[in-house]
Amino acid sequence: MLFGGLLAPTLELKLGLGGTSYAEFISSMHLPMQLSDVDPIVASFSGGAVGVISALMVVEINNVKQQEHKRCKYCLGTGYLACARCSSSGSLVLVEPVSSLSSGNQHLSPPKTERCSNCSGSGKVMCPTCLCTGMAMASEHDPRIDPFD
């Protein structure tokens, strides 16, 4: 690291040993000459930092892809499903059937609402597939599932 970071660039640039100068290299690659003003050591550290950040981003993308495969397919990892009884609204609309009204002169009463007893008004219910864990397969090793209940 010491040779590649300090000694080799010094020998190449200051003494001209080991190859062309940095400015000649930039010129031969048909790059802008402003790049020759940048110190190669600083550029190598900057390039190394970009490389490390890129590697960490690749690792994180792979982790996200692995976690997507572990998600429950029904609730998409949330652990909850929309309540089917109230259509995820949390309340039920109670209407009186038209056939129960007597003669045709009575007006229909406005519908009444009450809190959904299935989801207790939250609009969502526990996912029975993953047992609210959000994972594709709940196992006996999950600490939220006590096998001795």
C-alpha positions in Angstrom: 0.0 0.0 0.0 2.8 2.3 0.8 4.6 1.5 -2.4 1.5 1.9 -4.6 0.1 5.0 -2.8 3.3 7.0 -2.2 6.5 5.7 -3.7 5.3 4.6 -7.2 3.5 7.9 -8.0 6.5 9.9 -6.7 8.9 7.9 -8.9 6.7 8.1 -11.9 5.7 11.8 -11.7 8.6 13.6 -10.1 11.5 11.6 -11.5 9.9 10.3 -14.6 10.8 6.7 -13.8 8.4 3.9 -14.8 6.4 5.5 -17.6 4.9 8.7 -18.9 3.9 11.6 -16.7 0.4 12.1 -15.5 -0.2 15.0 -17.9 1.1 13.0 -20.9 -1.2 10.1 -19.9 -4.2 12.5 -19.8 -3.2 13.9 -23.1 -2.8 10.5 -24.8 -6.2 9.4 -23.6 -7.7 12.6 -25.1 -9.2 13.7 -21.8 -9.5 17.3 -20.7 -6.2 18.8 -19.5 -7.9 20.0 -16.3 -7.6 16.4 -15.0 -3.8 16.8 -15.0 -4.1 19.4 -12.3 -5.5 16.8 -9.9 -3.0 15.1 -7.7 -2.9 11.4 -8.6 -2.8 10.4 -4.9 -5.9 12.4 -4.1 -7.5 11.0 -7.2 -6.7 7.4 -6.2 -8.1 7.9 -2.7 -11.2 9.5 -4.2 -11.6 6.7 -6.7 -11.1 4.2 -3.9 -13.9 5.9 -1.9 -16.2 5.7 -4.9 -15.3 2.0 -5.3 -16.1 1.3 -1.7 -19.4 3.1 -1.8 -20.3 1.3 -5.0 -19.5 -2.1 -3.5 -21.6 -1.2 -0.4 -24.5 -0.3 -2.6 -24.3 -3.6 -4.5 -24.3 -5.4 -1.1 -27.3 -3.5 0.0 -29.2 -4.1 -3.3 -28.5 -7.9 -2.8 -29.8 -7.7 0.8 -33.0 -6.0 -0.4 -33.5 -8.7 -3.1 -33.0 -11.5 -0.5 -35.5 -9.8 1.9 -38.1 -9.5 -0.9 -38.0 -13.3 -1.4 -38.6 -13.8 2.4 -41.7 -11.6 2.5 -45.1 -13.0 2.8 -46.8 -13.1 -0.6 -50.3 -12.3 0.8 -49.7 -9.2 3.0 -46.4 -8.1 1.2 -44.5 -8.1 4.5 -46.8 -5.8 6.5 -48.4 -8.6 8.6 -51.9 -7.3 7.9 -54.6 -7.7 5.3 -57.4 -5.4 4.4 -60.6 -6.3 6.2 -63.0 -7.9 3.7 -66.1 -7.3 5.8 -65.9 -3.5 5.8 -63.7 -3.1 2.7 -61.0 -1.6 4.8 -63.1 1.4 5.9 -63.5 0.3 9.6 -67.2 0.9 9.6 -70.3 -1.0 8.4 -73.2 0.6 6.7 -76.5 -0.7 8.1 -79.5 -0.2 5.8 -83.0 -1.4 6.3 -84.2 -3.7 3.5 -86.8 -2.1 1.2 -89.1 -5.1 1.6 -89.5 -4.5 5.3 -91.1 -1.2 4.8 -94.9 -1.2 4.9 -97.0 0.9 2.5 -95.3 3.0 -0.2 -95.8 6.4 1.6 -93.0 5.9 4.1 -89.7 7.5 3.3 -86.5 5.5 3.5 -84.4 6.2 6.6 -80.8 7.3 6.2 -78.3 4.5 6.6 -76.7 4.0 9.9 -73.1 3.1 10.5 -71.4 1.1 13.2 -67.8 0.1 13.9 -66.7 -3.1 12.2 -66.6 -6.0 14.7 -64.2 -8.0 12.5 -61.4 -5.5 12.5 -62.5 -3.3 15.5 -62.6 -0.3 13.3 -58.9 -0.4 12.1 -59.7 -1.6 8.6 -57.1 -4.4 8.7 -56.9 -7.9 10.1 -54.0 -10.2 11.0 -52.5 -12.1 8.1 -53.2 -15.8 8.9 -50.4 -17.0 6.5 -47.5 -15.4 8.3 -49.1 -14.8 11.7 -48.3 -11.1 11.5 -44.6 -11.6 11.1 -44.5 -10.5 7.5 -42.2 -13.4 6.7 -43.0 -16.0 4.0 -43.1 -18.9 6.4 -43.6 -18.5 10.1 -41.6 -21.2 11.9 -41.4 -22.6 15.4 -38.1 -20.6 15.8 -39.9 -17.3 15.7 -39.9 -15.8 19.2 -43.3 -14.3 18.6 -44.8 -17.8 18.3 -44.8 -19.6 21.7 -45.2 -23.4 21.0 -46.2 -24.0 24.7 -49.3 -21.9 24.7 
